[in-house]
Amino acid sequence: MPLFALDADLSFPPVHLAEPDGLLAFGGDLSPERLILAYKKGIFPWYEGDDILWWSPHPRFVLFPDELKINKATKQLMKKSNDGENDALHFTINTAFAQVIHNCKDIKRPGQTGTWITDEVEKAYCQLHEMKIAHSAEIWQGQALVGGLYGIRLGNVFFGESMFSKISHASRLAFCRYVKVLQRENVALIDCQVYTPYLESMGARMIDRHDFIQRLTELIPD
């Protein structure tokens, strides 16, 4: 399959033309308009060096909120962690987006020597947050931010981007608490992009890319 070069035109090639690993195109920019269009089409950006690469994996790794699996330790933490600032651990939404994405960018991860979250990515998603399109969920220990995640919300789909944890179970707690919130808000699909054992342990699974794209057209209004 050819690798497509994007230019100033706001368009993407059909996702079925992606490479076997999901790589579809390179170039373009991270303008809000391009990012929103990409997510609606089941495409997401991922940097490699200085190049913006655009991906649409097949199959696609997703979580259906009603299939969320919560382990015993997390259930106990969910009972103990409330939304009040006086709790040992407490959960918030959209109170520290810039801090969350910055932590996702800087956190050291086993087996990784760098991060795809460049300064340009950080700026672009903060702009989407200001537009109420990008959202974050946070876990606090006292006044300290110890875990969280961020992603994109379009219609009844949440596209997860990254998460971090500074103490045991913090990112898992943030994820499980936020999935429950999204479920109450009628979100029917959470995109996890590519396989990880961590998310599989919480109920994420593979679906056919064609099925994924079809669900996006049903769940995201034009």
PLY file of the C-alpha trace (Angstrom):
ply
format ascii 1.0
element vertex 222
property float x
property float y
property float z
element edge 221
property int vertex1
property int vertex2
end_header
0.00 0.00 0.00
1.24 3.55 -0.70
1.98 5.91 2.20
0.07 9.12 1.65
1.56 12.59 2.15
-0.89 15.15 3.53
-0.84 18.78 2.43
-2.86 21.86 3.38
-6.06 20.24 2.12
-8.22 18.95 5.00
-8.72 15.39 3.83
-7.51 11.87 4.54
-7.23 8.81 2.30
-9.66 5.94 2.99
-8.59 3.97 6.04
-8.67 0.64 4.22
-5.57 1.82 2.33
-3.49 1.83 5.54
-0.41 -0.35 5.90
-0.87 -3.67 7.78
0.38 -1.97 10.97
-2.21 0.79 10.56
0.05 3.54 9.19
-1.96 5.58 6.69
-0.33 8.95 6.04
2.26 11.48 7.17
2.54 15.24 7.32
-0.18 17.83 7.60
-0.66 19.65 10.87
-2.38 19.40 14.26
-4.98 22.09 13.69
-8.27 21.55 15.54
-10.09 21.08 12.24
-7.72 18.34 11.05
-7.69 16.55 14.40
-11.48 16.52 14.67
-11.79 15.23 11.11
-9.21 12.53 11.80
-10.97 11.21 14.90
-14.33 11.16 13.14
-12.75 8.97 10.46
-11.08 6.62 12.94
-7.60 8.09 12.47
-5.22 9.39 15.13
-1.79 11.08 15.08
1.40 9.62 16.48
4.78 11.25 16.19
7.96 9.50 15.07
10.87 11.89 15.21
9.79 15.19 13.68
7.08 13.67 11.49
3.37 13.50 12.23
2.20 10.00 11.34
-1.50 9.19 11.00
-2.79 5.75 11.96
-5.91 3.63 11.65
-5.12 0.16 13.04
-6.95 -3.01 12.05
-8.30 -4.50 14.17
-9.12 -1.69 16.62
-8.75 -1.95 20.39
-11.83 -0.60 22.18
-13.79 -0.75 25.40
-17.56 -0.91 25.59
-18.39 0.81 28.90
-20.76 -1.94 30.05
-17.88 -4.44 29.66
-15.60 -2.59 32.08
-13.80 -4.96 34.47
-12.85 -3.56 37.87
-10.52 -5.62 40.02
-10.91 -6.01 43.76
-8.22 -3.50 44.71
-9.72 -0.83 42.46
-13.22 -1.48 43.76
-11.96 -0.86 47.28
-10.28 2.37 46.18
-13.45 3.49 44.40
-15.40 3.06 47.63
-12.84 5.08 49.56
-12.20 7.83 47.00
-14.90 10.44 46.70
-15.19 13.82 45.03
-14.40 15.88 48.09
-11.05 17.62 48.50
-10.61 16.32 52.03
-10.40 12.68 51.01
-7.09 10.83 50.94
-7.71 10.18 47.22
-10.25 12.17 45.26
-11.43 12.25 41.67
-12.07 15.27 39.46
-12.85 15.97 35.82
-11.39 18.77 33.70
-9.78 20.60 36.61
-6.14 20.17 35.55
-6.00 19.28 31.86
-2.67 21.00 31.20
-1.09 19.25 34.19
-2.43 15.87 33.11
-1.10 16.03 29.56
2.23 17.38 30.80
2.55 14.48 33.24
1.63 12.02 30.47
4.41 13.59 28.42
7.08 13.51 31.13
6.34 10.31 33.06
8.98 7.60 32.73
7.54 4.37 31.30
9.21 0.94 31.42
10.65 -0.04 28.06
10.20 3.43 26.52
13.01 5.90 25.88
10.81 8.79 24.76
7.26 9.98 24.21
5.07 10.75 21.24
3.64 13.76 23.12
5.75 16.56 21.69
5.44 20.24 22.59
3.30 20.63 19.46
0.97 17.82 20.56
0.69 19.28 24.05
-0.24 22.69 22.66
-2.74 21.25 20.16
-4.65 19.20 22.73
-4.70 22.06 25.23
-6.35 24.08 22.47
-8.91 21.31 21.99
-9.53 21.37 25.74
-10.27 25.09 25.56
-12.82 24.19 22.86
-14.36 21.60 25.26
-13.40 18.74 22.95
-10.43 17.32 24.88
-11.11 16.24 28.46
-9.17 15.00 31.45
-9.85 12.97 34.57
-7.66 13.38 37.63
-6.79 11.57 40.83
-5.46 13.68 43.70
-3.78 12.74 46.94
-4.39 15.77 49.08
-3.30 18.66 46.87
-0.97 16.53 44.72
-1.97 15.26 41.27
-1.01 11.56 41.33
-2.79 10.10 38.31
-4.99 10.89 35.38
-5.87 10.52 31.74
-6.95 12.62 28.79
-8.69 12.12 25.49
-11.17 13.43 22.93
-14.96 13.38 23.27
-17.02 13.52 20.08
-20.70 12.66 20.30
-21.09 9.43 22.23
-17.49 8.29 21.67
-14.46 8.93 23.87
-11.04 8.54 22.26
-8.51 7.79 24.97
-5.05 9.23 24.38
-2.77 8.70 27.36
-2.70 8.19 31.12
-0.17 8.41 33.91
0.25 7.25 37.48
2.59 8.39 40.23
1.25 5.99 42.86
-0.05 2.44 42.60
-3.49 2.10 40.94
-3.96 5.85 40.33
-4.38 5.65 36.54
-6.60 2.57 36.86
-8.74 4.39 39.41
-9.01 7.44 37.16
-9.95 5.27 34.19
-12.59 3.24 36.01
-14.15 6.28 37.66
-14.24 8.16 34.36
-15.70 5.25 32.39
-18.58 5.19 34.88
-19.12 8.92 34.29
-19.04 8.48 30.51
-21.49 5.59 30.76
-23.96 7.83 32.62
-23.51 10.38 29.84
-24.47 7.77 27.21
-21.00 7.25 25.77
-21.25 3.88 24.03
-17.67 3.37 22.83
-14.20 4.13 24.20
-11.37 3.96 21.69
-8.17 2.52 23.18
-6.40 2.57 19.79
-3.86 -0.27 20.10
-3.57 -3.32 22.31
-2.11 -3.17 25.81
-2.41 -5.90 28.46
-3.20 -3.15 30.99
-6.37 -2.06 29.19
-7.28 -5.62 28.27
-7.36 -6.38 32.00
-10.07 -3.72 32.30
-12.22 -5.20 29.55
-10.92 -3.70 26.31
-10.97 -5.96 23.25
-10.34 -5.98 19.52
-13.05 -5.29 16.96
-12.93 -5.15 13.17
-11.93 -1.72 11.83
-14.94 -1.64 9.52
-17.20 -2.22 12.53
-15.36 0.53 14.42
-15.80 3.06 11.60
-19.47 2.15 11.26
-20.00 2.76 14.97
-18.34 6.16 14.68
-20.77 7.22 11.96
-23.68 6.16 14.18
-22.41 7.69 17.43
-20.89 11.00 16.23
-23.29 13.55 14.71
-22.24 15.40 11.55
0 1
1 2
2 3
3 4
4 5
5 6
6 7
7 8
8 9
9 10
10 11
11 12
12 13
13 14
14 15
15 16
16 17
17 18
18 19
19 20
20 21
21 22
22 23
23 24
24 25
25 26
26 27
27 28
28 29
29 30
30 31
31 32
32 33
33 34
34 35
35 36
36 37
37 38
38 39
39 40
40 41
41 42
42 43
43 44
44 45
45 46
46 47
47 48
48 49
49 50
50 51
51 52
52 53
53 54
54 55
55 56
56 57
57 58
58 59
59 60
60 61
61 62
62 63
63 64
64 65
65 66
66 67
67 68
68 69
69 70
70 71
71 72
72 73
73 74
74 75
75 76
76 77
77 78
78 79
79 80
80 81
81 82
82 83
83 84
84 85
85 86
86 87
87 88
88 89
89 90
90 91
91 92
92 93
93 94
94 95
95 96
96 97
97 98
98 99
99 100
100 101
101 102
102 103
103 104
104 105
105 106
106 107
107 108
108 109
109 110
110 111
111 112
112 113
113 114
114 115
115 116
116 117
117 118
118 119
119 120
120 121
121 122
122 123
123 124
124 125
125 126
126 127
127 128
128 129
129 130
130 131
131 132
132 133
133 134
134 135
135 136
136 137
137 138
138 139
139 140
140 141
141 142
142 143
143 144
144 145
145 146
146 147
147 148
148 149
149 150
150 151
151 152
152 153
153 154
154 155
155 156
156 157
157 158
158 159
159 160
160 161
161 162
162 163
163 164
164 165
165 166
166 167
167 168
168 169
169 170
170 171
171 172
172 173
173 174
174 175
175 176
176 177
177 178
178 179
179 180
180 181
181 182
182 183
183 184
184 185
185 186
186 187
187 188
188 189
189 190
190 191
191 192
192 193
193 194
194 195
195 196
196 197
197 198
198 199
199 200
200 201
201 202
202 203
203 204
204 205
205 206
206 207
207 208
208 209
209 210
210 211
211 212
212 213
213 214
214 215
215 216
216 217
217 218
218 219
219 220
220 221
